Amino acid sequence: WISISYNHLKEALPTIAMWVGLEPTLILPELNAIAYSIACKHYASYKTLFPEVFIKIHDLPMLDYIRDLRHAHLGKLIRSTYLSI
């Protein structure tokens, strides 16, 4: 896993950050492929050890409660928590 802060991504590449939030199923595989090619370039034996790399986005600015998730959230990047009573 390679962990990327959403806030850092938004500061460095605001358009990519917007698309990560809106269309993660299209953008995250591309980011994974780019991260894998960079890892293979910097570490020669990486390709023989691991078949791929995964990008993990953290620090999303919005928070959704699990009970509030709806059909509209499918395919979107969300940060969720449970409502403790």
PyMOL Python script that loads the backbone (N, CA, C, O; Angstrom):
from pymol import cmd

cmd.read_pdbstr("""\
ATOM      1  N   TRP A   1       0.829  -1.182   0.000  1.00  0.00           N
ATOM      2  CA  TRP A   1       0.000   0.000   0.000  1.00  0.00           C
ATOM      3  C   TRP A   1       0.870   1.241   0.000  1.00  0.00           C
ATOM      4  O   TRP A   1       1.893   1.292   0.684  1.00  0.00           O
ATOM      5  N   ILE A   2       0.475   2.213  -0.747  1.00  0.00           N
ATOM      6  CA  ILE A   2       1.087   3.529  -0.707  1.00  0.00           C
ATOM      7  C   ILE A   2      -0.012   4.486  -0.261  1.00  0.00           C
ATOM      8  O   ILE A   2      -1.042   4.623  -0.921  1.00  0.00           O
ATOM      9  N   SER A   3       0.223   5.137   0.854  1.00  0.00           N
ATOM     10  CA  SER A   3      -0.777   6.012   1.447  1.00  0.00           C
ATOM     11  C   SER A   3      -0.546   7.452   1.005  1.00  0.00           C
ATOM     12  O   SER A   3       0.564   7.974   1.110  1.00  0.00           O
ATOM     13  N   ILE A   4      -1.611   8.092   0.506  1.00  0.00           N
ATOM     14  CA  ILE A   4      -1.553   9.477   0.043  1.00  0.00           C
ATOM     15  C   ILE A   4      -2.630  10.273   0.750  1.00  0.00           C
ATOM     16  O   ILE A   4      -3.790   9.863   0.786  1.00  0.00           O
ATOM     17  N   SER A   5      -2.254  11.401   1.307  1.00  0.00           N
ATOM     18  CA  SER A   5      -3.221  12.294   1.939  1.00  0.00           C
ATOM     19  C   SER A   5      -4.012  13.023   0.854  1.00  0.00           C
ATOM     20  O   SER A   5      -3.432  13.563  -0.088  1.00  0.00           O
ATOM     21  N   TYR A   6      -5.324  13.036   0.990  1.00  0.00           N
ATOM     22  CA  TYR A   6      -6.166  13.734   0.024  1.00  0.00           C
ATOM     23  C   TYR A   6      -5.828  15.221   0.009  1.00  0.00           C
ATOM     24  O   TYR A   6      -5.839  15.855  -1.046  1.00  0.00           O
ATOM     25  N   ASN A   7      -5.528  15.774   1.186  1.00  0.00           N
ATOM     26  CA  ASN A   7      -5.196  17.196   1.263  1.00  0.00           C
ATOM     27  C   ASN A   7      -3.904  17.509   0.507  1.00  0.00           C
ATOM     28  O   ASN A   7      -3.817  18.535  -0.168  1.00  0.00           O
ATOM     29  N   HIS A   8      -2.904  16.637   0.614  1.00  0.00           N
ATOM     30  CA  HIS A   8      -1.667  16.845  -0.136  1.00  0.00           C
ATOM     31  C   HIS A   8      -1.906  16.717  -1.639  1.00  0.00           C
ATOM     32  O   HIS A   8      -1.371  17.487  -2.436  1.00  0.00           O
ATOM     33  N   LEU A   9      -2.718  15.729  -2.008  1.00  0.00           N
ATOM     34  CA  LEU A   9      -3.044  15.548  -3.421  1.00  0.00           C
ATOM     35  C   LEU A   9      -3.788  16.765  -3.961  1.00  0.00           C
ATOM     36  O   LEU A   9      -3.536  17.213  -5.079  1.00  0.00           O
ATOM     37  N   LYS A  10      -4.703  17.291  -3.160  1.00  0.00           N
ATOM     38  CA  LYS A  10      -5.483  18.457  -3.576  1.00  0.00           C
ATOM     39  C   LYS A  10      -4.599  19.684  -3.760  1.00  0.00           C
ATOM     40  O   LYS A  10      -4.827  20.484  -4.668  1.00  0.00           O
ATOM     41  N   GLU A  11      -3.584  19.839  -2.898  1.00  0.00           N
ATOM     42  CA  GLU A  11      -2.680  20.976  -3.036  1.00  0.00           C
ATOM     43  C   GLU A  11      -1.773  20.825  -4.258  1.00  0.00           C
ATOM     44  O   GLU A  11      -1.541  21.791  -4.985  1.00  0.00           O
ATOM     45  N   ALA A  12      -1.261  19.609  -4.482  1.00  0.00           N
ATOM     46  CA  ALA A  12      -0.321  19.391  -5.576  1.00  0.00           C
ATOM     47  C   ALA A  12      -1.012  19.268  -6.928  1.00  0.00           C
ATOM     48  O   ALA A  12      -0.569  19.864  -7.910  1.00  0.00           O
ATOM     49  N   LEU A  13      -2.097  18.499  -6.984  1.00  0.00           N
ATOM     50  CA  LEU A  13      -2.797  18.227  -8.244  1.00  0.00           C
ATOM     51  C   LEU A  13      -4.312  18.324  -8.018  1.00  0.00           C
ATOM     52  O   LEU A  13      -4.976  17.297  -7.876  1.00  0.00           O
ATOM     53  N   PRO A  14      -4.860  19.534  -7.982  1.00  0.00           N
ATOM     54  CA  PRO A  14      -6.288  19.683  -7.643  1.00  0.00           C
ATOM     55  C   PRO A  14      -7.239  18.980  -8.610  1.00  0.00           C
ATOM     56  O   PRO A  14      -8.280  18.477  -8.186  1.00  0.00           O
ATOM     57  N   THR A  15      -6.908  18.936  -9.885  1.00  0.00           N
ATOM     58  CA  THR A  15      -7.788  18.277 -10.852  1.00  0.00           C
ATOM     59  C   THR A  15      -7.830  16.770 -10.609  1.00  0.00           C
ATOM     60  O   THR A  15      -8.898  16.160 -10.665  1.00  0.00           O
ATOM     61  N   ILE A  16      -6.674  16.171 -10.340  1.00  0.00           N
ATOM     62  CA  ILE A  16      -6.620  14.734 -10.051  1.00  0.00           C
ATOM     63  C   ILE A  16      -7.375  14.438  -8.768  1.00  0.00           C
ATOM     64  O   ILE A  16      -8.094  13.442  -8.688  1.00  0.00           O
ATOM     65  N   ALA A  17      -7.220  15.291  -7.762  1.00  0.00           N
ATOM     66  CA  ALA A  17      -7.928  15.098  -6.487  1.00  0.00           C
ATOM     67  C   ALA A  17      -9.438  15.135  -6.709  1.00  0.00           C
ATOM     68  O   ALA A  17     -10.170  14.327  -6.138  1.00  0.00           O
ATOM     69  N   MET A  18      -9.900  16.058  -7.526  1.00  0.00           N
ATOM     70  CA  MET A  18     -11.330  16.140  -7.821  1.00  0.00           C
ATOM     71  C   MET A  18     -11.815  14.854  -8.490  1.00  0.00           C
ATOM     72  O   MET A  18     -12.865  14.325  -8.128  1.00  0.00           O
ATOM     73  N   TRP A  19     -11.051  14.347  -9.470  1.00  0.00           N
ATOM     74  CA  TRP A  19     -11.452  13.140 -10.180  1.00  0.00           C
ATOM     75  C   TRP A  19     -11.352  11.901  -9.304  1.00  0.00           C
ATOM     76  O   TRP A  19     -12.131  10.963  -9.473  1.00  0.00           O
ATOM     77  N   VAL A  20     -10.407  11.880  -8.372  1.00  0.00           N
ATOM     78  CA  VAL A  20     -10.330  10.746  -7.432  1.00  0.00           C
ATOM     79  C   VAL A  20     -11.614  10.671  -6.628  1.00  0.00           C
ATOM     80  O   VAL A  20     -12.139   9.580  -6.402  1.00  0.00           O
ATOM     81  N   GLY A  21     -12.128  11.810  -6.193  1.00  0.00           N
ATOM     82  CA  GLY A  21     -13.370  11.827  -5.427  1.00  0.00           C
ATOM     83  C   GLY A  21     -14.588  11.481  -6.256  1.00  0.00           C
ATOM     84  O   GLY A  21     -15.491  10.800  -5.772  1.00  0.00           O
ATOM     85  N   LEU A  22     -14.630  11.941  -7.505  1.00  0.00           N
ATOM     86  CA  LEU A  22     -15.805  11.737  -8.351  1.00  0.00           C
ATOM     87  C   LEU A  22     -15.821  10.389  -9.068  1.00  0.00           C
ATOM     88  O   LEU A  22     -16.874   9.761  -9.174  1.00  0.00           O
ATOM     89  N   GLU A  23     -14.680   9.943  -9.555  1.00  0.00           N
ATOM     90  CA  GLU A  23     -14.601   8.704 -10.342  1.00  0.00           C
ATOM     91  C   GLU A  23     -13.432   7.835  -9.885  1.00  0.00           C
ATOM     92  O   GLU A  23     -12.491   7.619 -10.649  1.00  0.00           O
ATOM     93  N   PRO A  24     -13.479   7.334  -8.645  1.00  0.00           N
ATOM     94  CA  PRO A  24     -12.351   6.541  -8.146  1.00  0.00           C
ATOM     95  C   PRO A  24     -12.135   5.243  -8.916  1.00  0.00           C
ATOM     96  O   PRO A  24     -11.006   4.760  -8.991  1.00  0.00           O
ATOM     97  N   THR A  25     -13.184   4.672  -9.484  1.00  0.00           N
ATOM     98  CA  THR A  25     -13.020   3.413 -10.215  1.00  0.00           C
ATOM     99  C   THR A  25     -12.231   3.600 -11.508  1.00  0.00           C
ATOM    100  O   THR A  25     -11.656   2.642 -12.026  1.00  0.00           O
ATOM    101  N   LEU A  26     -12.198   4.823 -12.032  1.00  0.00           N
ATOM    102  CA  LEU A  26     -11.408   5.111 -13.230  1.00  0.00           C
ATOM    103  C   LEU A  26      -9.995   5.584 -12.879  1.00  0.00           C
ATOM    104  O   LEU A  26      -9.033   5.205 -13.547  1.00  0.00           O
ATOM    105  N   ILE A  27      -9.867   6.396 -11.851  1.00  0.00           N
ATOM    106  CA  ILE A  27      -8.599   7.044 -11.539  1.00  0.00           C
ATOM    107  C   ILE A  27      -7.679   6.165 -10.704  1.00  0.00           C
ATOM    108  O   ILE A  27      -6.478   6.119 -10.973  1.00  0.00           O
ATOM    109  N   LEU A  28      -8.200   5.468  -9.702  1.00  0.00           N
ATOM    110  CA  LEU A  28      -7.333   4.683  -8.813  1.00  0.00           C
ATOM    111  C   LEU A  28      -6.554   3.581  -9.536  1.00  0.00           C
ATOM    112  O   LEU A  28      -5.380   3.388  -9.221  1.00  0.00           O
ATOM    113  N   PRO A  29      -7.143   2.847 -10.489  1.00  0.00           N
ATOM    114  CA  PRO A  29      -6.325   1.871 -11.223  1.00  0.00           C
ATOM    115  C   PRO A  29      -5.163   2.522 -11.986  1.00  0.00           C
ATOM    116  O   PRO A  29      -4.086   1.935 -12.093  1.00  0.00           O
ATOM    117  N   GLU A  30      -5.377   3.713 -12.508  1.00  0.00           N
ATOM    118  CA  GLU A  30      -4.305   4.425 -13.199  1.00  0.00           C
ATOM    119  C   GLU A  30      -3.208   4.842 -12.218  1.00  0.00           C
ATOM    120  O   GLU A  30      -2.020   4.708 -12.510  1.00  0.00           O
ATOM    121  N   LEU A  31      -3.621   5.352 -11.047  1.00  0.00           N
ATOM    122  CA  LEU A  31      -2.639   5.715 -10.030  1.00  0.00           C
ATOM    123  C   LEU A  31      -1.867   4.488  -9.550  1.00  0.00           C
ATOM    124  O   LEU A  31      -0.661   4.562  -9.315  1.00  0.00           O
ATOM    125  N   ASN A  32      -2.566   3.358  -9.405  1.00  0.00           N
ATOM    126  CA  ASN A  32      -1.897   2.113  -9.013  1.00  0.00           C
ATOM    127  C   ASN A  32      -0.843   1.714 -10.042  1.00  0.00           C
ATOM    128  O   ASN A  32       0.270   1.334  -9.677  1.00  0.00           O
ATOM    129  N   ALA A  33      -1.186   1.798 -11.316  1.00  0.00           N
ATOM    130  CA  ALA A  33      -0.253   1.423 -12.385  1.00  0.00           C
ATOM    131  C   ALA A  33       0.960   2.351 -12.413  1.00  0.00           C
ATOM    132  O   ALA A  33       2.086   1.894 -12.608  1.00  0.00           O
ATOM    133  N   ILE A  34       0.735   3.640 -12.220  1.00  0.00           N
ATOM    134  CA  ILE A  34       1.837   4.600 -12.199  1.00  0.00           C
ATOM    135  C   ILE A  34       2.747   4.336 -11.005  1.00  0.00           C
ATOM    136  O   ILE A  34       3.971   4.348 -11.140  1.00  0.00           O
ATOM    137  N   ALA A  35       2.150   4.098  -9.831  1.00  0.00           N
ATOM    138  CA  ALA A  35       2.948   3.810  -8.633  1.00  0.00           C
ATOM    139  C   ALA A  35       3.757   2.536  -8.813  1.00  0.00           C
ATOM    140  O   ALA A  35       4.902   2.459  -8.368  1.00  0.00           O
ATOM    141  N   TYR A  36       3.170   1.534  -9.462  1.00  0.00           N
ATOM    142  CA  TYR A  36       3.883   0.279  -9.697  1.00  0.00           C
ATOM    143  C   TYR A  36       5.070   0.486 -10.642  1.00  0.00           C
ATOM    144  O   TYR A  36       6.153  -0.052 -10.407  1.00  0.00           O
ATOM    145  N   SER A  37       4.868   1.254 -11.694  1.00  0.00           N
ATOM    146  CA  SER A  37       5.974   1.499 -12.626  1.00  0.00           C
ATOM    147  C   SER A  37       7.100   2.286 -11.962  1.00  0.00           C
ATOM    148  O   SER A  37       8.273   2.047 -12.248  1.00  0.00           O
ATOM    149  N   ILE A  38       6.757   3.219 -11.082  1.00  0.00           N
ATOM    150  CA  ILE A  38       7.783   3.980 -10.358  1.00  0.00           C
ATOM    151  C   ILE A  38       8.526   3.071  -9.389  1.00  0.00           C
ATOM    152  O   ILE A  38       9.749   3.150  -9.276  1.00  0.00           O
ATOM    153  N   ALA A  39       7.792   2.207  -8.689  1.00  0.00           N
ATOM    154  CA  ALA A  39       8.437   1.274  -7.755  1.00  0.00           C
ATOM    155  C   ALA A  39       9.379   0.322  -8.495  1.00  0.00           C
ATOM    156  O   ALA A  39      10.479   0.042  -8.020  1.00  0.00           O
ATOM    157  N   CYS A  40       8.951  -0.170  -9.645  1.00  0.00           N
ATOM    158  CA  CYS A  40       9.800  -1.078 -10.438  1.00  0.00           C
ATOM    159  C   CYS A  40      11.026  -0.358 -10.985  1.00  0.00           C
ATOM    160  O   CYS A  40      12.096  -0.954 -11.111  1.00  0.00           O
ATOM    161  N   LYS A  41      10.873   0.912 -11.306  1.00  0.00           N
ATOM    162  CA  LYS A  41      11.988   1.691 -11.829  1.00  0.00           C
ATOM    163  C   LYS A  41      13.050   1.925 -10.751  1.00  0.00           C
ATOM    164  O   LYS A  41      14.249   1.848 -11.022  1.00  0.00           O
ATOM    165  N   HIS A  42      12.594   2.211  -9.524  1.00  0.00           N
ATOM    166  CA  HIS A  42      13.528   2.515  -8.441  1.00  0.00           C
ATOM    167  C   HIS A  42      14.086   1.266  -7.753  1.00  0.00           C
ATOM    168  O   HIS A  42      15.191   1.298  -7.211  1.00  0.00           O
ATOM    169  N   TYR A  43      13.335   0.182  -7.774  1.00  0.00           N
ATOM    170  CA  TYR A  43      13.761  -1.061  -7.121  1.00  0.00           C
ATOM    171  C   TYR A  43      13.691  -2.182  -8.149  1.00  0.00           C
ATOM    172  O   TYR A  43      12.605  -2.651  -8.490  1.00  0.00           O
ATOM    173  N   ALA A  44      14.823  -2.601  -8.632  1.00  0.00           N
ATOM    174  CA  ALA A  44      14.891  -3.556  -9.741  1.00  0.00           C
ATOM    175  C   ALA A  44      14.208  -4.887  -9.432  1.00  0.00           C
ATOM    176  O   ALA A  44      13.593  -5.480 -10.319  1.00  0.00           O
ATOM    177  N   SER A  45      14.303  -5.362  -8.201  1.00  0.00           N
ATOM    178  CA  SER A  45      13.726  -6.667  -7.859  1.00  0.00           C
ATOM    179  C   SER A  45      12.248  -6.584  -7.469  1.00  0.00           C
ATOM    180  O   SER A  45      11.641  -7.614  -7.176  1.00  0.00           O
ATOM    181  N   TYR A  46      11.659  -5.397  -7.459  1.00  0.00           N
ATOM    182  CA  TYR A  46      10.264  -5.241  -7.024  1.00  0.00           C
ATOM    183  C   TYR A  46       9.308  -6.038  -7.904  1.00  0.00           C
ATOM    184  O   TYR A  46       8.345  -6.628  -7.414  1.00  0.00           O
ATOM    185  N   LYS A  47       9.580  -6.050  -9.192  1.00  0.00           N
ATOM    186  CA  LYS A  47       8.689  -6.727 -10.141  1.00  0.00           C
ATOM    187  C   LYS A  47       8.620  -8.229  -9.882  1.00  0.00           C
ATOM    188  O   LYS A  47       7.580  -8.847 -10.112  1.00  0.00           O
ATOM    189  N   THR A  48       9.713  -8.823  -9.405  1.00  0.00           N
ATOM    190  CA  THR A  48       9.720 -10.255  -9.114  1.00  0.00           C
ATOM    191  C   THR A  48       9.064 -10.573  -7.777  1.00  0.00           C
ATOM    192  O   THR A  48       8.675 -11.716  -7.536  1.00  0.00           O
ATOM    193  N   LEU A  49       8.938  -9.576  -6.906  1.00  0.00           N
ATOM    194  CA  LEU A  49       8.373  -9.803  -5.577  1.00  0.00           C
ATOM    195  C   LEU A  49       6.866  -9.550  -5.506  1.00  0.00           C
ATOM    196  O   LEU A  49       6.135 -10.293  -4.851  1.00  0.00           O
ATOM    197  N   PHE A  50       6.407  -8.495  -6.187  1.00  0.00           N
ATOM    198  CA  PHE A  50       5.005  -8.093  -6.081  1.00  0.00           C
ATOM    199  C   PHE A  50       4.402  -7.867  -7.458  1.00  0.00           C
ATOM    200  O   PHE A  50       5.063  -7.308  -8.334  1.00  0.00           O
ATOM    201  N   PRO A  51       3.146  -8.295  -7.668  1.00  0.00           N
ATOM    202  CA  PRO A  51       2.523  -8.113  -8.980  1.00  0.00           C
ATOM    203  C   PRO A  51       1.917  -6.721  -9.193  1.00  0.00           C
ATOM    204  O   PRO A  51       1.714  -6.306 -10.334  1.00  0.00           O
ATOM    205  N   GLU A  52       1.625  -5.994  -8.098  1.00  0.00           N
ATOM    206  CA  GLU A  52       1.034  -4.667  -8.241  1.00  0.00           C
ATOM    207  C   GLU A  52       1.187  -3.857  -6.962  1.00  0.00           C
ATOM    208  O   GLU A  52       1.609  -4.375  -5.928  1.00  0.00           O
ATOM    209  N   VAL A  53       0.839  -2.587  -7.051  1.00  0.00           N
ATOM    210  CA  VAL A  53       0.881  -1.655  -5.932  1.00  0.00           C
ATOM    211  C   VAL A  53      -0.506  -1.042  -5.809  1.00  0.00           C
ATOM    212  O   VAL A  53      -1.182  -0.823  -6.815  1.00  0.00           O
ATOM    213  N   PHE A  54      -0.934  -0.766  -4.582  1.00  0.00           N
ATOM    214  CA  PHE A  54      -2.235  -0.148  -4.366  1.00  0.00           C
ATOM    215  C   PHE A  54      -2.068   1.206  -3.695  1.00  0.00           C
ATOM    216  O   PHE A  54      -1.278   1.352  -2.762  1.00  0.00           O
ATOM    217  N   ILE A  55      -2.807   2.185  -4.169  1.00  0.00           N
ATOM    218  CA  ILE A  55      -2.821   3.522  -3.594  1.00  0.00           C
ATOM    219  C   ILE A  55      -3.954   3.584  -2.579  1.00  0.00           C
ATOM    220  O   ILE A  55      -5.075   3.158  -2.859  1.00  0.00           O
ATOM    221  N   LYS A  56      -3.655   4.115  -1.403  1.00  0.00           N
ATOM    222  CA  LYS A  56      -4.663   4.308  -0.360  1.00  0.00           C
ATOM    223  C   LYS A  56      -4.791   5.810  -0.120  1.00  0.00           C
ATOM    224  O   LYS A  56      -3.800   6.472   0.188  1.00  0.00           O
ATOM    225  N   ILE A  57      -5.990   6.348  -0.258  1.00  0.00           N
ATOM    226  CA  ILE A  57      -6.253   7.766  -0.042  1.00  0.00           C
ATOM    227  C   ILE A  57      -6.816   7.929   1.365  1.00  0.00           C
ATOM    228  O   ILE A  57      -7.781   7.260   1.736  1.00  0.00           O
ATOM    229  N   HIS A  58      -6.206   8.826   2.150  1.00  0.00           N
ATOM    230  CA  HIS A  58      -6.718   9.080   3.498  1.00  0.00           C
ATOM    231  C   HIS A  58      -6.941  10.571   3.704  1.00  0.00           C
ATOM    232  O   HIS A  58      -6.550  11.379   2.861  1.00  0.00           O
ATOM    233  N   ASP A  59      -7.556  10.937   4.800  1.00  0.00           N
ATOM    234  CA  ASP A  59      -7.881  12.329   5.156  1.00  0.00           C
ATOM    235  C   ASP A  59      -8.881  12.971   4.195  1.00  0.00           C
ATOM    236  O   ASP A  59      -8.739  14.138   3.831  1.00  0.00           O
ATOM    237  N   LEU A  60      -9.885  12.207   3.791  1.00  0.00           N
ATOM    238  CA  LEU A  60     -10.947  12.809   2.976  1.00  0.00           C
ATOM    239  C   LEU A  60     -11.663  13.867   3.807  1.00  0.00           C
ATOM    240  O   LEU A  60     -11.897  13.650   4.996  1.00  0.00           O
ATOM    241  N   PRO A  61     -12.015  15.002   3.214  1.00  0.00           N
ATOM    242  CA  PRO A  61     -12.595  16.105   3.990  1.00  0.00           C
ATOM    243  C   PRO A  61     -14.023  15.858   4.467  1.00  0.00           C
ATOM    244  O   PRO A  61     -14.436  16.427   5.477  1.00  0.00           O
ATOM    245  N   MET A  62     -14.774  15.034   3.773  1.00  0.00           N
ATOM    246  CA  MET A  62     -16.173  14.808   4.152  1.00  0.00           C
ATOM    247  C   MET A  62     -16.298  13.484   4.883  1.00  0.00           C
ATOM    248  O   MET A  62     -15.544  12.545   4.629  1.00  0.00           O
ATOM    249  N   LEU A  63     -17.261  13.421   5.796  1.00  0.00           N
ATOM    250  CA  LEU A  63     -17.502  12.220   6.581  1.00  0.00           C
ATOM    251  C   LEU A  63     -18.967  11.839   6.449  1.00  0.00           C
ATOM    252  O   LEU A  63     -19.847  12.671   6.671  1.00  0.00           O
ATOM    253  N   ASP A  64     -19.240  10.591   6.091  1.00  0.00           N
ATOM    254  CA  ASP A  64     -20.608  10.096   5.972  1.00  0.00           C
ATOM    255  C   ASP A  64     -20.834   9.019   7.019  1.00  0.00           C
ATOM    256  O   ASP A  64     -19.966   8.181   7.266  1.00  0.00           O
ATOM    257  N   TYR A  65     -22.006   9.052   7.628  1.00  0.00           N
ATOM    258  CA  TYR A  65     -22.371   8.000   8.568  1.00  0.00           C
ATOM    259  C   TYR A  65     -22.886   6.798   7.786  1.00  0.00           C
ATOM    260  O   TYR A  65     -23.549   6.956   6.761  1.00  0.00           O
ATOM    261  N   ILE A  66     -22.585   5.621   8.261  1.00  0.00           N
ATOM    262  CA  ILE A  66     -22.979   4.402   7.558  1.00  0.00           C
ATOM    263  C   ILE A  66     -24.480   4.375   7.313  1.00  0.00           C
ATOM    264  O   ILE A  66     -24.920   3.943   6.248  1.00  0.00           O
ATOM    265  N   ARG A  67     -25.266   4.823   8.270  1.00  0.00           N
ATOM    266  CA  ARG A  67     -26.730   4.832   8.106  1.00  0.00           C
ATOM    267  C   ARG A  67     -27.198   5.776   7.001  1.00  0.00           C
ATOM    268  O   ARG A  67     -28.293   5.608   6.464  1.00  0.00           O
ATOM    269  N   ASP A  68     -26.384   6.756   6.664  1.00  0.00           N
ATOM    270  CA  ASP A  68     -26.764   7.741   5.650  1.00  0.00           C
ATOM    271  C   ASP A  68     -26.335   7.368   4.234  1.00  0.00           C
ATOM    272  O   ASP A  68     -26.637   8.095   3.287  1.00  0.00           O
ATOM    273  N   LEU A  69     -25.643   6.255   4.078  1.00  0.00           N
ATOM    274  CA  LEU A  69     -25.183   5.863   2.746  1.00  0.00           C
ATOM    275  C   LEU A  69     -26.363   5.432   1.882  1.00  0.00           C
ATOM    276  O   LEU A  69     -27.247   4.705   2.334  1.00  0.00           O
ATOM    277  N   ARG A  70     -26.364   5.879   0.669  1.00  0.00           N
ATOM    278  CA  ARG A  70     -27.445   5.602  -0.264  1.00  0.00           C
ATOM    279  C   ARG A  70     -26.880   5.133  -1.602  1.00  0.00           C
ATOM    280  O   ARG A  70     -25.667   5.031  -1.784  1.00  0.00           O
ATOM    281  N   HIS A  71     -27.770   4.856  -2.513  1.00  0.00           N
ATOM    282  CA  HIS A  71     -27.397   4.399  -3.858  1.00  0.00           C
ATOM    283  C   HIS A  71     -26.465   5.397  -4.533  1.00  0.00           C
ATOM    284  O   HIS A  71     -25.581   4.994  -5.290  1.00  0.00           O
ATOM    285  N   ALA A  72     -26.640   6.669  -4.278  1.00  0.00           N
ATOM    286  CA  ALA A  72     -25.817   7.705  -4.903  1.00  0.00           C
ATOM    287  C   ALA A  72     -24.343   7.598  -4.500  1.00  0.00           C
ATOM    288  O   ALA A  72     -23.476   8.111  -5.207  1.00  0.00           O
ATOM    289  N   HIS A  73     -24.050   6.942  -3.380  1.00  0.00           N
ATOM    290  CA  HIS A  73     -22.677   6.793  -2.917  1.00  0.00           C
ATOM    291  C   HIS A  73     -21.933   5.653  -3.617  1.00  0.00           C
ATOM    292  O   HIS A  73     -20.709   5.563  -3.513  1.00  0.00           O
ATOM    293  N   LEU A  74     -22.653   4.785  -4.328  1.00  0.00           N
ATOM    294  CA  LEU A  74     -21.993   3.665  -5.005  1.00  0.00           C
ATOM    295  C   LEU A  74     -21.004   4.176  -6.041  1.00  0.00           C
ATOM    296  O   LEU A  74     -21.329   5.060  -6.832  1.00  0.00           O
ATOM    297  N   GLY A  75     -19.812   3.626  -6.037  1.00  0.00           N
ATOM    298  CA  GLY A  75     -18.792   4.009  -6.991  1.00  0.00           C
ATOM    299  C   GLY A  75     -18.080   5.307  -6.664  1.00  0.00           C
ATOM    300  O   GLY A  75     -17.263   5.779  -7.454  1.00  0.00           O
ATOM    301  N   LYS A  76     -18.379   5.895  -5.503  1.00  0.00           N
ATOM    302  CA  LYS A  76     -17.731   7.139  -5.087  1.00  0.00           C
ATOM    303  C   LYS A  76     -16.769   6.841  -3.948  1.00  0.00           C
ATOM    304  O   LYS A  76     -16.880   5.814  -3.278  1.00  0.00           O
ATOM    305  N   LEU A  77     -15.833   7.741  -3.740  1.00  0.00           N
ATOM    306  CA  LEU A  77     -14.893   7.625  -2.648  1.00  0.00           C
ATOM    307  C   LEU A  77     -15.522   8.281  -1.430  1.00  0.00           C
ATOM    308  O   LEU A  77     -15.858   9.465  -1.468  1.00  0.00           O
ATOM    309  N   ILE A  78     -15.685   7.526  -0.351  1.00  0.00           N
ATOM    310  CA  ILE A  78     -16.316   8.063   0.851  1.00  0.00           C
ATOM    311  C   ILE A  78     -15.465   7.748   2.068  1.00  0.00           C
ATOM    312  O   ILE A  78     -14.663   6.813   2.054  1.00  0.00           O
ATOM    313  N   ARG A  79     -15.641   8.519   3.102  1.00  0.00           N
ATOM    314  CA  ARG A  79     -15.073   8.232   4.410  1.00  0.00           C
ATOM    315  C   ARG A  79     -16.271   8.032   5.318  1.00  0.00           C
ATOM    316  O   ARG A  79     -17.129   8.909   5.419  1.00  0.00           O
ATOM    317  N   SER A  80     -16.338   6.883   5.981  1.00  0.00           N
ATOM    318  CA  SER A  80     -17.523   6.584   6.765  1.00  0.00           C
ATOM    319  C   SER A  80     -17.161   6.285   8.206  1.00  0.00           C
ATOM    320  O   SER A  80     -16.027   5.935   8.530  1.00  0.00           O
ATOM    321  N   THR A  81     -18.140   6.432   9.044  1.00  0.00           N
ATOM    322  CA  THR A  81     -18.029   6.084  10.455  1.00  0.00           C
ATOM    323  C   THR A  81     -19.404   5.617  10.901  1.00  0.00           C
ATOM    324  O   THR A  81     -20.404   5.827  10.214  1.00  0.00           O
ATOM    325  N   TYR A  82     -19.433   4.990  12.044  1.00  0.00           N
ATOM    326  CA  TYR A  82     -20.718   4.572  12.575  1.00  0.00           C
ATOM    327  C   TYR A  82     -21.181   5.583  13.612  1.00  0.00           C
ATOM    328  O   TYR A  82     -20.361   6.264  14.229  1.00  0.00           O
ATOM    329  N   LEU A  83     -22.461   5.681  13.801  1.00  0.00           N
ATOM    330  CA  LEU A  83     -23.051   6.610  14.754  1.00  0.00           C
ATOM    331  C   LEU A  83     -23.150   5.907  16.091  1.00  0.00           C
ATOM    332  O   LEU A  83     -23.917   4.955  16.234  1.00  0.00           O
ATOM    333  N   SER A  84     -22.390   6.356  17.068  1.00  0.00           N
ATOM    334  CA  SER A  84     -22.478   5.730  18.391  1.00  0.00           C
ATOM    335  C   SER A  84     -23.568   6.420  19.196  1.00  0.00           C
ATOM    336  O   SER A  84     -23.620   7.646  19.294  1.00  0.00           O
ATOM    337  N   ILE A  85     -24.422   5.608  19.758  1.00  0.00           N
ATOM    338  CA  ILE A  85     -25.566   6.145  20.523  1.00  0.00           C
ATOM    339  C   ILE A  85     -25.300   6.003  21.993  1.00  0.00           C
ATOM    340  O   ILE A  85     -26.133   6.392  22.811  1.00  0.00           O
TER     341      ILE A  85
END
""", "prot")
cmd.dss("prot")
cmd.show_as("cartoon", "prot")
cmd.util.cbc("prot")
cmd.orient("prot")
